Each structure stands twice: as C-alpha cells, then as structure tokens.
Amino acid sequence: MQSFVYAKIPLRPGAAEHMDEVHEAVEQALAARSAGTLIGWGRSVSNAGDAVMHHRLDIEVDGQARGLAVLKEALAGLGVPDGTELHYTVDGEALQIVRAGASWAEPVRSTATSRHMRRTGR
C-alpha cells in the first residue's frame, strides 16, 4: 500500500547546490529496493515570512515501514544534518522521526502542519 512521506532537510550554507545529488540518491535507493518514488522537491520555510530554511522531498512509499527504513538509511548515508525530519501518517495521526547524531529518534507526534493531520470535530 502506498503512503505519503515527506523529508525536511535543514539547509546548511552551500548545501542547496548539492540537492540534485540528494534527489538522485534517494530515487536510486527507493528504486533499488522497490520501495517507492520521489514525487517532488523544493525549498521550504518553517513559518510564513521566514527565509528558506529546509529542502523538502515528497515521496510515495510502497509499504510504509520498508519505505521509511530505506529513506532513513539513504539519508544517513548522504550525511544529512541533525534536525532532518521524516513526516508520515499512521491511522490518521501525523508523526515525525528526527535525525540526531548518528541515529534517528523514535517517532513522535508531528510538530508540522500537514495535509495529513488528524481531523478533529468536523
């Protein structure tokens, strides 16, 4: 079953020029394991009016657990910076995993507003 995942990669000085390499590596990792497709990317901000702070990758994974495992491995292999986030939804609840040091933290509720957030009371 396909699921939507997006990655937010903090942009370090000079990193924007290397994002094509990141796109290609993520696409290759997903294809090699038949784990999904990179469907879009671009620069994003955390709050309206902020300067560009992140590079966002939009991904459709085939099998959420497998897709997330491939993404975590591929992004770690690319040396993404601490604070890189993977956002996804499980049973209507928006979750995120954050890279810190040499590992990925446990999933927590997402701090980002997303089209995949759980609807309440409407």
Backbone as a ProteinNet text record, in pm:
[ID]
protein_1_A
[PRIMARY]
MQSFVYAKIPLRPGAAEHMDEVHEAVEQALAARSAGTLIGWGRSVSNAGDAVMHHRLDIEVDGQARGLAVLKEALAGLGVPDGTELHYTVDGEALQIVRAGASWAEPVRSTATSRHMRRTGR
[TERTIARY]
83.4	0	88.2	53.8	133.4	96.7	199.4	183.3	267	221.4	294.3	388.3	511.5	613.2	680.6	713.6	799.5	916.4	1028.1	1150.3	1177	1220.7	1264.8	1412.8	1496.4	1640.5	1684.6	1736.7	1784.2	1893.4	1885.4	1983.8	2100.6	2214.8	2338.8	2393.1	2478.9	2537.3	2603.2	2570	2628	2562.3	2467	2405.6	2307.5	2247.4	2144.8	2198.1	2325.5	2383.4	2393.2	2386.8	2405.1	2273.7	2162.1	2033.8	1999.4	2048.5	2025.6	2087.2	2202.8	2267	2181.4	2120.4	2033.2	1912.1	1849.7	1733.5	1768.4	1880.6	1921.4	1948.3	2017	2049.5	1923.8	1829.6	1704.9	1624.5	1614.8	1543.2	1604.8	1736.9	1805.4	1783.9	1789.7	1770.6	1629.7	1530.8	1392.3	1370.8	1422.6	1405.1	1475.5	1595.7	1672.9	1601.3	1521.9	1451.2	1301.4	1259.9	1116.9	1035	1083.7	1024.2	947.5	943.3	867.8	926.3	873.9	909.2	920.5	1023	1035.3	942.7	843.7	743.6	758.4	840.4	859.7	961.5	1005.6	1101.7	1103.5	1163.4	1178.8	1217.2	1248.5	1285.3	1159.4	1167.4	1050.6	1094.1	994.7	1017.1	937.4	978.3	905.6	784.8	798	689.7	679.5	558.9	538.9	629.4	693.9	780.7	925.6	953.9	1092.3	1169.6	1299.9	1385.3	1382.5	1422.4	1426.5	1515.1	1460.7	1534.5	1552.4	1468.8	1472.4	1459.2	1505.2	1476	1380.4	1269.8	1166.1	1163.5	1151	1133.9	997.6	916.5	786.3	801.2	756.9	782.8	656.9	631.7	530.4	605.4	582.7	649.8	553.5	607.7	532	561	470.6	494.8	564.9	490.2	542.4	667	664.4	779.7	904.4	890.4	1004.4	1051.4	958.2	994.5	1068.3	1018.6	1086.6	1226.7	1241.6	1373.8	1470.9	1424.9	1509.9	1546.2	1449.6	1476.5	1574.7	1555.8	1647.9	1790.1	1803.5	1936	1998.4	1920	1971.8	2012.1	1926.6	1956.9	2077.1	2086	2201.8	2329.6	2323.1	2439.2	2482.9	2390.4	2421.8	2475.9	2475.6	2526.7	2437.4	2304	2213.7	2238	2213.4	2243	2143.5	2188	2096.9	1976.3	1861.6	1740.2	1663.6	1720.1	1645.3	1525.4	1410.2	1285.7	1220.3	1157.9	1070	930.6	833.7	694.7	606.5	513.7	423.6	301.6	203.5	79	50.6	7.6	-35	-173.5	-269.7	-407.4	-457.9	-428.9	-476.6	-394.5	-290.5	-206.9	-76.3	-46.3	76.8	193.2	296.6	415.4	540	648	776.8	888.2	995.4	1119	1227.2	1312.5	1415.8	1554.1	1643.6	1782.6	1859.6	1929	2010.9	2136.9	2250.7	2375.4	2383	2415.7	2431.8	2307.9	2194.9	2076.5	1949.5	1839.3	1707.2	1634.6	1568.3	1491.3	1367	1301.5	1174.6	1067.4	965.6	857.8	784.9	750.3	670.1	562.9	463.7	363.8	432.5	383.1	443.3	419.7	521.3	509.8	473.2	464.5	436.6	289.5	241.3	106.9	116.5	30	36	-103.6	-115.5	-245.1	-283.4	-194.9	-220.3	-251.1	-272.8	-303.6	-440.5	-457.9	-586.1	-689.2	-805.6	-914.8	-986.4	-1025.3	-1093.2	-1223.8	-1330.3	-1456.6	-1528.1	-1490.2	-1558.1	-1597.1
-117.8	0	124.6	221.3	343.2	439.2	505.4	607.5	728.2	845.3	969.2	996.5	1031.7	1070.2	1195.2	1287.6	1396.4	1412.9	1453.1	1477.4	1626.9	1679.3	1818.4	1814.2	1862.3	1862.1	2005.3	2035.5	2171.5	2209.3	2330.4	2376.2	2443	2382.3	2442.4	2533.6	2628.2	2713.8	2629.6	2659.3	2589.1	2456.5	2411	2279.5	2278.4	2391.7	2396.2	2346.8	2372.4	2329.8	2178.4	2107.2	1962.2	1885.1	1954.6	1885.7	1794.5	1824.8	1733	1596.6	1595.7	1469.7	1394.3	1466.9	1405.6	1344.4	1418.2	1367	1236.7	1238.6	1121	1001.9	1024.4	915.1	856.7	942.1	894.2	816.8	869.6	798.5	661.4	654.8	528.5	429.3	476.5	387.3	330.4	414.4	367.6	268.2	299.1	212	77.3	80.1	-43	-141.7	-91.6	-178.3	-184	-130.6	-124.1	-72.1	38.3	91.1	220.3	275.2	398	487.4	611	708.1	847.7	919	1061	1134.9	1207.1	1270.7	1422	1481.8	1626.1	1673.2	1797.4	1855.4	2005.8	2071.8	2216.1	2272.9	2398.5	2466.6	2505.1	2503.4	2539.2	2619.3	2678.9	2757.1	2694.6	2721.3	2669.3	2755	2885.2	2979	3082.5	3129.5	3232.2	3351.3	3400.7	3516.5	3482	3355.3	3314.5	3302.7	3312.2	3282	3130.4	3085.1	2941.6	2873.5	2769.3	2702.7	2552.7	2493.3	2349	2316.3	2199.1	2142.7	2027.6	2025.9	1926.1	1825.5	1697.6	1590.4	1527.7	1515.6	1448.8	1310.5	1208.6	1070.5	987.4	898.6	795.6	665.8	602.3	476.2	360.3	249	125.3	40.2	43.7	-23.3	74.3	129.4	239.2	201.3	88.5	50.8	32.2	-37.8	-61	70.3	153.7	281.8	372.2	378.1	460.2	407.2	275.5	216.9	253.5	245.4	280.9	428.4	513.2	657.1	690.4	632.7	660.5	618.9	502.4	454.2	542.8	576.5	658.1	797.4	860.4	995.6	995.6	895.3	885.8	868.4	787	765	890.4	981.2	1108.5	1211.9	1177.9	1270.4	1389.5	1367.1	1479.8	1533.1	1661.1	1721.7	1680.7	1695.1	1679	1769.1	1723.3	1800.5	1764.3	1677.6	1628.7	1551	1572.8	1511.7	1429.4	1318.2	1240.3	1248.6	1292.1	1308	1208.5	1147.8	1048.9	1035	957	942.2	794.7	763.5	628.8	639.8	571.2	571.9	713.4	805.7	942.5	1031.8	977.8	1058.5	1094.5	1225	1273.5	1251.5	1183.9	1152.1	1204	1213.6	1251.2	1177	1157.1	1099.6	1202.4	1232.8	1334.9	1271.6	1310.9	1263.2	1345.4	1274.2	1340.2	1256.6	1318.8	1244.1	1136.8	1017.2	907.9	820.4	866.7	781.2	863.3	792.6	852.8	831	934.5	925.1	839.6	804.3	732.6	826.6	772	856.6	931.6	1056.6	1139.9	1209.7	1267	1344.7	1456.2	1479.6	1580.3	1720.4	1804.5	1944.6	2032.1	1973	2048.6	2039	2143	2138.9	2067.1	1971.1	1890.3	1857.3	1829.6	1787.8	1651.8	1588	1454.8	1455.3	1572.3	1580.4	1519.3	1466.1	1409	1519.6	1495.9	1592.8	1574.2	1686.2	1678.7	1756.4	1695.9	1765.4	1820.5	1783.6	1838.7	1731.3
0	0	0	-85	-91.9	20.4	72.7	175.8	138.1	181	156.7	273.2	241.1	339.4	285.5	374	326.7	422.1	363	439.6	439.6	553.8	566.3	603.6	511.9	534.1	559.5	679.9	705.7	605.9	553.3	456.4	528.4	516	566.1	457.1	490.6	386.5	277.1	151.9	38.4	4.7	86.5	64.1	-52.5	-82.6	-187.2	-321.5	-350	-477.8	-489.4	-377.2	-377.4	-367.2	-371.3	-354.6	-471.8	-593.6	-704.6	-675	-610.6	-572.3	-470.7	-380.2	-280.5	-350.1	-441.6	-515	-585.2	-657.3	-733.5	-642	-533.2	-440.7	-376	-338	-277.8	-381.6	-503.6	-610.4	-635.5	-641.7	-667.1	-553.3	-430	-314.5	-313.1	-339.9	-343	-457	-574.7	-690.7	-670.4	-616	-597.3	-506	-413.3	-318.6	-347.5	-462.9	-499.3	-382	-323.8	-201.1	-220.1	-342.3	-361.3	-467.2	-468.9	-572.6	-512.9	-553	-520.2	-615.1	-561.3	-647.5	-658	-573	-579.8	-477.9	-494.3	-401.6	-419	-322.4	-329.2	-194.5	-195.2	-71.5	3.4	135.3	215.5	337.3	401.1	521.5	635.1	756.1	871	904.4	887.9	918.5	807.6	782.8	680.6	708.4	606.2	620	650.8	686.1	712.7	582	591.6	476.9	456.5	339	311.4	415.5	475.9	582.6	560.3	476.7	456.3	308.7	275.3	144.3	170.6	99.2	122.8	8.8	43.6	-52.5	-27.7	-131.6	-122.4	-184.6	-111.5	-150	-131.7	-226.5	-208.1	-185.9	-70.8	-40.7	-59.7	-102	-116.7	6.1	101.7	229.3	321.6	414.5	496.2	575.9	645.3	728	642	531	442.3	380.9	335.3	276	373.4	496.6	597.7	626.6	632	656.9	544.4	419.3	305.1	310.8	341.2	348.3	460	576.2	687.6	651.6	591.1	552.3	444.8	341.7	232	280.3	358.8	407	501.3	587.6	676.8	595.7	491	405	331.1	310.2	245.1	343.1	471.5	572.4	597.3	591.7	618	758.5	779.1	909.6	1018	1142.6	1255.6	1232.9	1275.5	1258.7	1133.3	1048.2	932.3	985	922.4	969.5	859.2	899.1	811.6	870.9	790.3	834.6	760.3	833.6	775	865.1	821.5	894.7	919.5	1041.6	1077.3	1140.8	1082.4	1133.8	1161.1	1070.8	1082	1174	1236.4	1325.5	1255.7	1248.2	1186	1281.6	1231.8	1311.3	1241.5	1317.3	1260	1330.5	1256	1308	1278.6	1377.2	1361.2	1373.4	1286	1290.3	1391.9	1480.9	1583.4	1603.3	1577.4	1589.7	1482.3	1522.6	1426.4	1414.7	1466.2	1461.6	1443.5	1425.7	1413.6	1545.7	1594.5	1718.8	1696.3	1803	1795.7	1739.9	1674.5	1622	1733.4	1703.7	1794.1	1710.7	1776.2	1702.9	1626.6	1507.1	1421.6	1476.8	1463.1	1503.1	1383.6	1264.6	1142.8	1106.1	1042.3	986.9	853.9	833.5	712.9	664.5	537.3	485.3	538.6	610.6	662.9	812.2	869.3	1011.7	1039.5	1159.5	1201.1	1210	1154.8	1162.8	1296.2	1356.5	1485.3	1479.7	1525.4	1547.6	1426.8	1305.9	1188.1	1094
[MASK]
++++++++++++++++++++++++++++++++++++++++++++++++++++++++++++++++++++++++++++++++++++++++++++++++++++++++++++++++++++++++++

